[in-house]
Structure formats: structure tokens, C-alpha cells
Amino acid sequence: QVQLVESGGGLVQPGGSLRLSCAASGITFSLYDVAWYRQAPGKQRELVAVIRSGGSTNYTDSVEGRFTISRDNAKNTMYVQMNSLKPEDTAKYYCNVRLNRLEYWGQGTQVTVSS
């Protein structure tokens, strides 16, 4: 059974930082491309950042230079370090893993950026 469990969300002031984690089980984690998505109320889910099995990364323009995605294959865990947070980063953040036609999602963790 595949499980993805996110943690690290919460309330933070503008300019602050958070680190989200996603622990995977039931898959050979190192083979998967892994990504973070987010969905704000009334908006479509959007890709935030991806790190592929080979280590290459991509970011959506709005987080480039502020967010850093990483993975630890030995721990079957992926991360996103989020710095200089803005109110528009407020959303529910989901981790996603994909290998060809196999795709799995976490349950999401809420990030709220507000003073």
C-alpha cells in the first residue's frame, strides 16, 4: 500500500520560512519523479516544483529563487524549503510522485501566510 504523508505546514508571517516534508512508503522512491503542488481556495491546483529521479529540478516562476525542492532517497522523503513567504503562497500543499503511469498523492498540508 502506497502512502505519502506530508508535514510541516502551518501559519507563518510574510517574509517567514517553512519546510514541508513528505514521507513515502510502499514504493521504490528513488525511481520516481517527485513534486509539490498547491491549491488555493477557488483556484486550480498548480505545480510548484519538481525534482526528477535523476536530480534535475524545475520551479514555477512565482517561487523561483524562494523555494528549494530536495529529496533524500535513503529516507524515502522529499522536502520543500520555502523562504520569503508571501500571502499569495497561502494554499494547501500536496506532494506527488510519478513513475510512468503510476501516480500517487499525499493528503495535503495547509500553509497560511498572514500577519
C-alpha positions, 0 to 999 in steps of 0.5 A: 500500500502506497502512502505519502504523508506530508508535514510541516505546514502551518501559519507563518508571517510574510517574509517567514520560512517553512519546510514541508516534508513528505514521507513515502512508503510502499514504493521504490522512491528513488525511481520516481519523479517527485513534486509539490503542488498547491491549491488555493481556495477557488483556484486550480491546483498548480505545480510548484516544483519538481525534482526528477529521479535523476536530480534535475529540478524545475520551479514555477516562476512565482517561487523561483529563487524562494523555494528549494525542492530536495529529496533524500532517497535513503529516507524515502522523503522529499522536502520543500524549503520555502523562504520569503513567504508571501500571502499569495503562497497561502494554499494547501500543499500536496506532494506527488510522485510519478513513475510512468503511469503510476501516480500517487498523492499525499493528503495535503498540508495547509500553509497560511501566510498572514500577519 
